């Protein structure tokens, strides 16, 4: 049985991702490592401080010790830490938003990026720009920060969060061909945002798990080739 270790910086995405794994990778052993102090520290500092990076790196090592074939980094705010850890960990690290960024950059020219935190918006925009550069494409990124939405959500006002996000999406969609949801926890709004704006909407959880599946299939092929 293959093992995937998912590293979380908050609680909100664990159950939705578990459902996607059950659908797409039902025979995989999924282990969750959750430290919800991480996103709090990133939000407070407005950036990834060394202590956060060290803790994340330790969790990746823990995942390897737990027998992970693949480690899934589930938080877009810290994706650049995962990039730096790739050469230090002996198993592949998949970033949950990587496949989403590739799809957005390869298929669209004007890309609106929605987020409720600057700490997630900025690295997501950098990731999409990086993928566009790799593909040799020129794109336009439209910033869509739903100010106040994160505070509303953590303050127990999900309706206010959703209202602010919808307002931001309607504003951004006039300048964008596609809307990208920078936070995996926003995926539950994918359908509503698409209906409200008439634009395609990309979210990361399913695309991220599909990339994990493709990575596991590649590892299986490599193992068969080695055995033969």
Phi, psi and omega in degrees: 000130177284150180239133173242129175252120180259129181254123184244145173258003179199173187273334198295334188263349189299312182291315176301319179293323178302321179293322179292318177298319180299326180282312189267330183224062186295338183264005180268139173279117182254124178242131181253133170245117186237124173229096186280001172284339185296309182293327176299318179292321179295316180295317181297318183277338184077009180196173177271110178276161184305323180297322177294315180298319180296317180296317178299315179300321178296321179293325175296318176298318178300319178299318178297319180293333178282000177092022181297134167275329177218141172253132179253115174274117191262358186244121181292334180297333185244018183300329181289336172293319177298322177301315182289338182273349187305318182281353183258347183247139187276004178230159180297140172251119177260129174271132187301333185260002184297310181296324177296317179296319179297315181297316180297313184290327184279333188252349187222156180253326179245112191241117175269130182248117181258136178205160175252358179225133174301328182293343175259322182301311187295311178294330177293319178294321177296321181295315179296318178298321179297317179294321178297319178297319179297325180276354183072029183252146171262127180230163172244127178257131180248121184282130180228077179270117178274086185295133179091345184291319180296315179298323178297319182293311181289340177274007177081027179237069183299328180295321178293319176304311183295322180297315181294323179292319178297318178300317180294318180297318179296324179291316185286327190296338178295337182250004188230150175269340182210151176247131179248129179268112188290334182251132180301328181293346179276356185301331180296343180266000187304310183294315182296320180291322177296318179293323183286330186252339185074014181248151173297145181233130179250133173233164193267332190303307183293317179297322178295318179291325175299323177291322174301315179300315179297323179293318177297320178296322177296318178297321178296318178297316180296322179294319179295318180296324178292319181293327183278000000 
